């Protein structure tokens, strides 16, 4: 992947985080993670990632390609934007 595409991906990732206007820890909860993955808690989900983060907010510094790859492997989502969209729609119910 060239630098321009990578930068666009990162900007899209940042946009997803910024436009939510919601604290990610409130959005992606233990119950959400347990419903959509084999993990029981957000902390388990984060530790298994190998990204070295201990909060959902810490994911903002992860390259979007790596985050999408991890999300698609360990959850029932295809990528990070789909995971966020689902979490936001559940919050609105």
Residue pairs with C-beta under 8 A, 6 or more apart in sequence:
1 9
1 65
6 63
6 65
9 63
9 64
9 65
10 63
10 64
12 64
12 81
13 60
13 64
13 67
13 80
14 60
16 80
16 81
16 84
17 24
17 60
17 84
20 27
20 84
20 88
22 88
22 91
23 57
24 55
24 56
24 57
24 59
25 42
25 55
25 56
25 57
26 91
27 56
27 84
27 87
27 88
27 91
28 42
28 56
28 83
28 87
29 42
30 40
30 41
30 42
32 87
32 90
33 39
33 40
33 41
33 42
33 44
33 45
34 40
34 41
36 75
36 76
36 77
36 83
36 86
37 45
37 74
37 75
37 76
38 74
39 45
39 48
39 74
42 56
43 54
45 74
46 53
46 54
46 55
46 56
46 58
46 59
47 54
48 74
49 70
49 74
51 58
51 59
51 62
51 66
51 67
51 70
52 58
53 59
53 61
53 62
59 67
59 80
64 80
67 80
68 78
68 79
68 80
71 77
71 78
71 79
71 80
71 82
71 83
72 78
72 79
75 83
77 83
77 86
